[in-house]
Each structure stands twice: as C-alpha cells, then as structure tokens.
Amino acid sequence: MDPHLLRTFVAVLDHRSFSGAAASLGYTQSAVSQHIAALEADLGSRLVERRPVAPTPAGARLLEHAPALLLRLDAARADIARLHQARPTHLTLASSPAALGPTVARALAELRATAHALDVEVRVLGREAVLSDVVGGRADLGFVDGAAATSDPLPMPDLGPTTTLAAAEETLAVLFPLGHPLAGRRAVRLTDLAQAQWIDAPDTAVPLDRLRTVCRTDGFRPWIRHRGTDLHGLAALAAAGHGLAALPLPVATALPGIAAVPVSEPRLVHRIELVHPVNPTVPARQLADLIAGRAGADA
C-alpha cells in the first residue's frame, strides 16, 4: 500500500473535502482525486463517498488502521535521521496541556541549571499531536496525560521503538461551576455524573470516551465541544455552566471561577507519562533521568 496514497486518504476524510485535503497537502484537487482512485483500485474497494465526502464501510475500516501505519512510517524515518542529526545543545519538548505542570517544569529547570547553553523549545499540543511529534522526530521527548487506575500505564497506540515511563500521578478532579449543587462536596463518584452535561475537550481534559471506558457506561455525552489546548478557556466554559470536565486537581485548583472536586470512585488517578525514542538525544535522556529520579523519590 503506497503511503502517499494513504496520507491523501486520511487527509480527505479529516477535512471531509477533496479541496481541503489538496490545500493541506500542497497537491491539486485533481491529484487528490487520482490518489483516492489509485488506492481504491489497489484495494479493490470503494473507500470514499464523494457527495458528501464520507468513508464507505471499507473506508471506515481502513481508517482504523491508517493513522497507526503512518505513525510507524514516520517513526522509522525519524529513527534513522536521529543517527546522523545529533543536537546536543537543543531540546524540543512537546506536552499536552495538563501534563505541563510542576513536575515537568522543575525537572526542566534543574536540567537547565547544569546545561547553561541548552536551547529549549516547549510545544503545548493535543495528546495525539504530542505522540506524533515524538515518533516523527519533531520533538525530542513528550509528556502526555490521562486517567488510569493507580500504577496502571496510560493506553497508548503502537509507537514503535520508544520508551515510556511514569512522570507523576495526581488526584483526578471534576470541574463544577461555583454555584453547582455538588461544588461543595469533598468528593464525587464519576458514575453518578454519567448523565450530566459534559464539555467534550479531548486535547485538554480527560476525553469523554475514556470516562465511558473506565466507568463502563455509555453516558458522558457532550453538551458543548472545546477544541484546542487552552485550559483557561475550558475553565471559563465550565464556570459559565456549559458542562463538566475532568482535570488533575493541582491544575484545576489554579483555574478561576470553578470548584475542583476530587473523584472518589472509580479509583482513578491523573497520570503523566514521558515518551522518548529508544535512542534519545543527550538532553532528552538527561531530562528523562531527572523525571525518573523524581518519580522514584515520590513513590
């Protein structure tokens, strides 16, 4: 399967448009149409409905595989490139919003105190974009967060030759408006909130599909959708009564206009994990060692 055709296929369905895919990929619309036709001929099945643009059943099945396949191809290319592109004085760190907290910031400060010439770039991205940047070689290491049972790893896609380690575990909390009847509670059970109104903010808060999985319910339906990595914007929506959201307690308590109530059941934590290639740059390895040391001291 030609990866160029597969990338075009994913772009068409991401944009729900042949012209949108062409603009994002730098192709002509005619070239995009030819790519889709060639992929359909290769697989012997129609993959994309044209009016409106949507996946066929075969296209939906291929879309389940395509992101992981493309991620592994990017990982292979970046893995080879790293053998010849060592940058000992540069560190690019990618992090999801709620993962970029005191643990990461203090370890980074400790690293910079010993490496004075280190040029640091920090990128705040959605979780999938963090992982894509790490395996694709656009970031030296990344931090992602999510909800998990105590000491359990976060569910991750197949990232190829990478190393993952626990950076921190924190109390998980629900954001309520200050006037909400549950805002003064000492703790809440997530299962009691399954039918409440929620904010769908997959790049910022705990994704709603993850809450459905851990609570084993089909609840947690979105009342409003928030796209992006702005924690304060998310808090403003919660404070105005647009819905609930789940965040780590240390992050939530620093946000204005909301009450952060810890989750008591199910027994979950907000977990932050560090991800880097198996052959990281020197600064990335040093930061990972500092994080591992801090996690071991807190255990």
C-alpha positions in Angstrom: 0.0 0.0 0.0 1.5 3.3 -1.1 1.9 5.5 2.0 1.5 8.7 -0.1 -1.9 7.5 -1.2 -2.8 6.5 2.4 -1.9 10.0 3.6 -4.1 11.5 1.0 -7.0 9.2 2.0 -6.6 10.3 5.7 -6.5 14.0 4.7 -9.6 13.7 2.6 -11.6 12.2 5.5 -10.1 14.5 8.1 -11.2 17.6 6.0 -14.3 15.9 4.6 -13.2 17.6 1.4 -11.1 16.8 -1.6 -10.2 20.5 -2.0 -9.4 20.9 1.7 -7.1 17.9 1.5 -5.4 19.3 -1.5 -4.7 22.6 0.2 -3.3 20.9 3.3 -1.1 18.6 1.4 0.1 21.0 -1.3 -1.5 19.0 -4.2 -4.0 19.9 -6.8 -7.5 18.7 -6.3 -7.1 16.5 -9.5 -4.1 14.9 -7.9 -6.0 14.1 -4.7 -8.8 12.5 -6.8 -6.2 10.4 -8.6 -4.7 9.3 -5.3 -8.0 8.1 -4.0 -8.9 6.3 -7.2 -5.5 4.6 -7.2 -5.9 3.5 -3.6 -9.4 2.2 -4.3 -8.1 0.3 -7.4 -5.2 -1.2 -5.3 -7.6 -2.4 -2.6 -10.4 -3.4 -4.9 -13.0 -1.5 -3.0 -14.7 1.9 -2.9 -13.3 3.8 0.1 -14.8 7.4 -0.1 -18.2 8.6 -0.9 -18.0 11.7 -3.0 -21.2 13.6 -2.3 -21.0 14.3 0.6 -17.4 13.2 1.3 -17.5 10.4 3.8 -16.0 7.0 4.3 -17.7 3.9 2.9 -17.8 0.8 5.3 -14.5 -0.3 3.7 -13.1 3.2 4.1 -14.1 3.3 7.8 -12.3 0.0 8.3 -9.1 1.3 6.6 -9.3 4.5 8.6 -8.9 2.4 11.8 -5.5 1.2 10.5 -4.2 4.2 8.6 -3.1 6.5 11.5 -1.1 3.8 13.2 0.5 2.7 9.9 1.5 6.3 9.0 2.8 6.9 12.5 5.1 3.8 12.3 6.4 5.0 8.9 7.2 8.4 10.4 8.9 6.7 13.4 11.1 4.7 11.1 12.2 7.7 9.1 12.9 9.8 12.3 14.8 6.9 13.9 17.2 6.7 11.0 17.5 10.5 10.8 18.5 10.7 14.5 21.6 8.6 13.9 23.0 11.5 11.8 21.4 14.6 13.4 22.6 14.8 17.0 21.8 18.2 18.6 23.5 18.1 22.0 22.6 21.7 22.8 18.9 21.8 21.7 15.8 20.3 23.3 12.3 20.3 21.9 9.7 19.2 24.4 6.1 18.5 23.4 3.4 18.3 26.1 -0.3 18.0 26.4 -1.7 21.0 28.4 -2.5 19.2 31.7 0.8 17.3 31.6 2.9 20.5 31.6 2.8 21.0 35.4 5.2 21.5 38.3 6.9 18.1 37.9 8.0 18.8 34.3 8.8 22.4 34.9 11.0 21.8 37.9 12.9 19.0 36.2 13.5 21.2 33.2 14.8 24.0 35.4 17.1 21.5 37.1 18.4 20.4 33.7 19.0 24.0 32.5 20.9 24.8 35.7 23.5 22.3 34.7 23.4 22.8 30.9 23.6 26.6 30.6 23.9 26.6 26.8 20.8 24.5 26.2 18.3 25.9 23.8 14.8 24.8 24.9 11.6 24.9 22.9 8.3 23.8 24.6 5.3 23.0 22.5 1.8 22.6 24.0 -0.2 20.3 21.8 -3.1 17.8 21.9 -2.2 14.3 23.1 -2.1 12.7 19.6 0.0 15.5 18.3 2.5 15.1 21.1 3.0 11.4 20.3 3.1 12.2 16.5 5.8 14.8 17.1 7.9 12.5 19.2 7.8 9.4 16.9 8.1 11.7 13.8 11.3 13.3 15.2 9.8 16.8 15.5 10.2 16.7 19.3 13.0 15.1 21.4 10.6 13.9 24.0 6.9 14.3 25.1 4.6 14.3 28.0 1.0 13.1 27.8 -1.6 12.7 30.5 -4.8 10.8 31.1 -6.9 8.9 33.6 -5.9 5.5 34.7 -6.1 3.1 37.7 -3.3 3.6 40.2 0.0 2.4 38.8 -1.5 1.4 35.5 0.0 2.8 32.3 -2.0 5.0 30.0 -3.5 3.3 26.9 -1.2 4.2 24.0 -1.2 3.4 20.3 1.7 1.3 18.8 4.5 3.9 18.9 7.3 1.6 17.6 10.7 1.8 19.2 10.0 4.2 22.0 10.5 4.3 25.8 7.7 5.3 28.2 8.0 6.0 31.9 5.7 7.4 34.6 6.4 11.0 35.4 3.7 11.7 38.0 0.3 10.5 39.4 -2.1 13.1 40.8 -5.7 13.2 42.1 -8.3 13.4 39.4 -11.0 16.1 39.9 -14.2 17.3 38.2 -14.7 21.0 37.4 -18.0 22.4 38.6 -19.4 26.0 38.4 -19.2 27.7 41.8 -23.0 27.6 42.2 -23.4 24.0 41.3 -25.1 21.8 44.0 -22.1 19.5 44.0 -19.4 22.2 44.1 -19.1 22.0 47.9 -18.7 18.2 48.1 -15.5 16.7 49.4 -15.6 14.1 46.6 -17.8 12.8 43.8 -18.3 9.5 42.1 -17.9 9.7 38.3 -20.7 7.1 37.7 -23.2 9.5 39.4 -22.3 12.1 36.8 -22.6 9.9 33.7 -25.9 11.6 32.6 -24.7 15.2 33.4 -23.8 17.7 30.8 -20.1 17.5 29.8 -17.6 19.5 27.8 -16.0 17.5 25.1 -12.4 18.7 25.3 -10.2 15.7 24.1 -7.0 17.7 23.9 -7.3 19.4 27.3 -9.5 17.5 29.7 -9.8 13.7 30.1 -11.5 12.6 26.9 -15.2 11.6 27.4 -14.6 8.2 25.6 -12.0 7.5 28.3 -14.5 8.3 31.1 -17.1 6.0 29.4 -14.5 3.2 29.3 -13.4 3.4 32.9 -16.9 3.8 34.2 -18.3 1.1 31.8 -21.3 3.2 30.8 -22.5 4.9 27.6 -23.0 8.2 29.4 -20.8 11.3 29.5 -22.3 12.8 26.4 -21.0 16.2 25.2 -23.1 19.4 25.8 -20.5 21.6 24.0 -17.3 20.9 22.2 -14.0 22.6 23.0 -11.1 22.2 20.5 -7.6 23.4 21.3 -5.2 23.5 24.3 -6.5 26.5 26.3 -7.1 25.4 29.9 -8.4 28.8 30.9 -10.9 28.8 28.0 -12.1 25.4 29.2 -12.5 26.7 32.7 -14.4 29.7 31.5 -16.9 27.3 29.8 -17.2 25.2 32.9 -17.7 28.3 35.1 -20.5 29.5 32.9 -22.4 26.2 33.2 -21.7 24.8 29.8 -20.7 21.4 31.2 -18.4 19.5 33.4 -14.8 18.5 32.7 -12.2 16.2 34.4 -8.6 17.5 35.1 -5.8 16.9 37.6 -6.6 18.5 40.9 -3.4 20.7 41.0 -4.2 22.1 37.6 -7.9 22.5 38.3 -7.5 24.4 41.6 -5.4 27.0 39.8 -8.2 27.8 37.4 -10.5 30.7 38.1 -14.3 30.6 38.6 -14.7 26.8 39.2 -14.8 24.4 42.0 -12.5 21.3 41.7 -13.9 18.3 43.5 -11.8 15.1 43.7 -13.0 11.8 42.2 -13.5 9.1 44.8 -14.9 6.3 42.5 -13.8 4.6 40.4 -10.4 4.6 42.0 -8.5 6.6 39.3 -5.5 8.9 39.2 -4.4 11.5 36.7 -1.2 10.1 35.2 1.5 11.8 33.3 3.9 9.8 31.2 7.1 10.7 29.4 7.7 9.3 25.9 11.0 9.4 24.0 12.7 7.4 21.3 14.9 4.5 22.3 17.9 6.4 21.1 17.1 9.9 22.5 19.3 13.0 22.3 21.6 13.7 25.3 19.4 16.4 26.7 16.3 14.3 26.3 17.9 11.4 28.2 19.1 13.7 31.0 15.6 15.2 31.4 14.1 11.6 31.4 16.6 10.6 34.1 15.7 13.6 36.2 12.0 12.8 35.9 12.6 9.1 36.7 14.5 10.2 39.8 11.7 12.5 41.0 9.1 9.7 40.4 11.2 7.2 42.4 11.6 9.7 45.2 7.9 10.3 45.4 7.0 6.5 45.3 
